[in-house]
Amino acid sequence: MELGSNLFCSVPVAPLRSEPSHRSEQVSQGLWGEQFTLLGHEPSWFHVQSVVDGYTGWISERQCMVHSDTLKDDCPRVCSDWALVQTPPPGPVRCLSMGSILRPFLGSADDRLIRGASSLILNENPDPRTVLERGMAWLGTPYLWGGRSRFGVDCSGLVQVLWGSVGVALPRDASWQHSLAPFCYDLADPRAWQAGHLAFFSENSDRITHVGLLTGDGRILHASGEVRLDPVNNEGIQPVDKRPTHPHRLVGIASFYTPSLHLAF
């Protein structure tokens, strides 16, 4: 197979690993229909770069397929937290997570959505109310390092997928999301605390280790143990149940959507 070939995730969720081994660290995930570019290969493994966010890693050759297609905006994507796609008998019923791309060459041309919702990104409006409404459906989702799906998600994967569902592309990692955000705010500015803005945290240094979505009412939607809502202020996240957690000290607030689209809440 030639380097630069187009690969597509052909399972509902595929681990992207640091090394070509099922025992290696999961650094991210590919969702059904997402596109990768082939960078190299080993027996049974492909070294790939995600077209969605530029992340690199190793994916099992059994969890992707080669196709000449490219990422197109006319393929609907799952916009509910999860969806069931049925292939006519004797084919399977697949459970897909938000962000999965419904490509006609995956599964069967006769696949149909029997639960959940899909939409064209071009028809979406990057409205923080939509993002937060969709995010509330993720409450209780277990934390998973490198996760980007409703079956397990990390903090940066959660905000990436939620904003991606309305066509706003975010980097994969919290530190990248902070450094590349086009709009940053002074923590003393009341406008910083608008719904949909990203709040960034560190543990014991200035290194960004955590991110969540502000709800606009003094709370934050974030993945810490599970996807949950907690009070937040200038000092950081205040766990509502007082359970032991990582120290989340607030170090910045930023946004990836334009100020002209900010709405009053």
C-alpha positions in Angstrom: 0.0 0.0 0.0 1.3 3.4 -0.9 2.1 6.0 1.7 -0.4 8.8 1.6 -3.3 6.4 0.9 -6.7 7.2 2.4 -7.8 4.9 5.2 -11.2 5.0 7.0 -12.2 3.7 10.4 -14.5 0.8 9.8 -15.5 -0.1 13.3 -17.6 2.0 15.7 -14.5 3.0 17.8 -10.9 2.1 17.0 -8.0 2.8 19.4 -5.2 4.9 18.1 -2.1 3.6 19.9 1.4 4.9 20.6 3.1 1.8 19.3 2.0 -1.0 16.9 0.7 -3.3 19.7 -2.6 -3.9 21.4 -0.8 -3.5 24.7 0.5 0.0 24.0 -1.0 3.2 25.3 -4.2 4.4 23.7 -3.5 8.0 22.7 -6.8 8.8 20.9 -9.6 7.0 19.0 -11.0 6.9 15.5 -14.7 7.0 15.0 -16.7 5.2 12.3 -16.0 6.8 9.0 -13.2 9.1 10.1 -10.4 9.5 7.6 -6.7 8.8 8.1 -3.6 9.3 5.9 -1.2 6.4 5.8 2.3 7.3 7.1 3.8 3.9 7.4 3.1 0.3 8.2 4.2 -2.8 10.2 2.7 -6.3 10.1 -1.0 -6.0 11.0 -0.7 -2.2 11.8 -0.9 1.1 10.0 0.9 4.3 11.2 -1.6 7.0 10.4 -2.5 10.7 10.8 -6.0 11.7 11.5 -7.5 14.1 9.0 -9.9 15.4 11.7 -7.2 16.8 14.1 -3.8 15.8 12.8 -3.1 13.3 15.6 -0.8 10.4 14.8 -0.7 6.9 16.0 -1.1 3.2 15.1 -4.3 1.6 14.1 -5.0 -2.1 13.6 -5.4 -3.0 9.9 -8.6 -5.0 10.9 -10.2 -1.7 12.1 -9.9 0.4 8.9 -10.3 0.1 5.2 -8.6 1.6 2.1 -10.8 3.8 -0.1 -10.2 6.4 -2.7 -12.7 8.8 -1.2 -11.7 11.9 0.7 -13.3 13.7 3.6 -16.5 15.4 2.2 -18.9 17.8 3.8 -21.9 16.0 2.2 -21.7 13.0 4.4 -24.0 13.2 7.4 -22.6 12.7 10.9 -24.1 11.4 14.0 -25.1 14.5 16.1 -26.9 12.6 18.9 -24.7 11.2 21.7 -25.1 7.8 20.1 -27.1 6.2 17.3 -28.0 2.7 16.0 -27.3 2.0 12.3 -28.9 -1.2 11.0 -27.6 -3.2 8.0 -30.3 -5.4 6.4 -30.3 -9.0 7.7 -28.1 -10.9 8.2 -25.9 -7.8 8.7 -25.2 -6.3 12.1 -26.7 -3.4 14.1 -23.9 -1.0 15.0 -23.9 1.5 17.9 -22.1 4.6 16.8 -21.0 7.6 18.8 -21.4 11.3 18.1 -19.1 12.4 15.3 -19.3 9.2 13.4 -19.4 9.8 9.6 -22.1 7.9 7.7 -20.2 7.1 4.5 -22.0 5.1 1.8 -19.1 2.7 1.2 -18.9 1.5 4.8 -21.3 -1.2 6.0 -23.9 -1.3 3.3 -25.6 1.1 0.9 -28.9 0.0 2.5 -27.9 1.0 6.1 -30.5 3.0 7.9 -30.5 5.0 11.1 -33.0 3.3 13.5 -32.1 5.3 16.7 -30.5 8.7 17.2 -30.0 11.5 14.8 -27.5 12.7 12.1 -27.0 15.9 10.3 -24.9 17.7 7.7 -22.2 19.8 9.4 -22.8 22.5 6.7 -26.4 22.9 8.0 -25.3 23.3 11.7 -25.1 26.6 13.5 -22.2 26.9 16.0 -24.5 27.8 18.8 -23.2 27.1 22.4 -26.7 26.2 23.4 -26.8 23.3 21.0 -23.3 22.2 22.1 -24.3 22.2 25.8 -27.7 20.5 25.1 -25.8 17.7 23.4 -23.2 17.6 26.1 -25.8 17.0 28.8 -26.6 13.7 27.1 -23.0 12.6 27.9 -23.5 12.9 31.7 -22.3 9.7 33.4 -20.1 8.6 30.5 -17.0 7.0 32.1 -13.6 8.6 31.8 -11.2 6.9 29.4 -7.7 8.1 28.6 -7.6 8.9 24.9 -11.3 8.4 24.6 -13.5 10.3 22.1 -16.7 8.3 22.3 -19.9 8.0 24.3 -18.5 4.6 25.5 -15.5 6.4 27.3 -14.1 9.8 26.9 -11.3 12.1 28.3 -11.7 15.8 29.0 -10.3 17.2 25.7 -12.0 14.5 23.7 -15.4 15.5 25.1 -15.1 19.2 24.2 -13.5 18.3 20.8 -16.4 16.0 19.8 -19.2 18.3 21.2 -17.9 21.4 19.3 -17.1 19.3 16.3 -20.7 18.2 16.1 -21.6 21.8 15.1 -18.7 22.2 12.7 -16.1 23.9 15.0 -12.8 22.0 14.7 -10.8 21.8 17.9 -7.3 20.3 18.4 -7.1 16.9 20.2 -5.2 17.8 23.4 -6.2 20.3 26.1 -2.8 22.0 25.8 -3.2 22.5 22.1 -6.8 23.7 22.6 -5.5 26.4 24.9 -2.5 27.5 22.8 -4.4 27.5 19.5 -7.6 29.1 20.7 -8.3 32.3 18.6 -10.1 34.1 21.5 -8.7 34.3 25.0 -10.1 36.2 28.0 -8.9 37.8 31.2 -10.3 35.7 34.1 -11.7 39.0 35.6 -13.7 39.8 32.5 -17.4 38.7 33.0 -17.6 37.9 29.3 -15.1 35.1 29.8 -17.7 33.1 31.7 -20.2 32.7 28.8 -21.7 29.3 28.1 -19.7 27.2 25.6 -16.3 28.8 26.5 -13.5 26.4 27.3 -12.0 26.6 30.8 -8.4 25.3 31.2 -6.8 24.0 34.4 -3.5 22.7 35.7 -2.6 20.6 38.7 0.6 21.9 40.3 2.2 23.9 37.5 1.2 26.1 34.6 1.0 23.0 32.3 -2.5 22.5 31.0 -3.8 19.2 32.1 -7.6 19.6 32.0 -10.4 21.3 30.1 -14.2 21.6 30.3 -17.2 23.5 28.9 -18.6 26.4 30.9 -22.4 26.3 31.2 -22.8 30.1 31.8 -24.4 29.6 35.3 -21.3 29.0 37.4 -20.9 25.3 36.5 -18.6 23.3 34.2 -19.3 20.2 32.1 -16.2 18.1 32.1 -14.8 14.5 32.2 -13.2 13.7 35.5 -13.9 10.1 36.6 -17.1 10.5 34.5 -18.7 13.3 32.6 -20.2 15.5 35.3 -21.3 19.0 36.2 -19.5 20.8 39.0 -19.4 24.4 40.3 -16.4 26.4 39.1 -14.9 29.8 40.0 -11.7 31.8 39.7 -10.0 29.3 42.0 -10.9 26.2 40.0 -13.4 23.3 40.0 -15.2 22.7 43.3 -16.5 19.0 43.2 -20.2 19.1 44.2 -19.9 15.7 45.9 -16.6 16.5 47.7 -15.1 13.3 46.4 -11.3 13.3 46.1 -10.2 14.5 42.7 -7.3 16.0 41.0 -6.6 19.7 41.9 -8.1 21.6 39.0 -6.6 25.2 39.3 -8.1 27.6 36.7 -5.4 29.1 34.4 -7.3 30.3 31.4 -10.6 30.7 29.5 -10.8 30.7 25.7 -13.1 30.1 22.8 -13.0 28.7 19.2 -16.2 30.4 18.0 -16.4 34.0 16.9 -17.4 36.8 19.3 -20.2 37.8 16.9 -21.9 34.5 17.6 -21.7 34.9 21.4 -25.2 34.8 22.9 -26.6 36.2 26.1 -27.7 33.6 28.7 
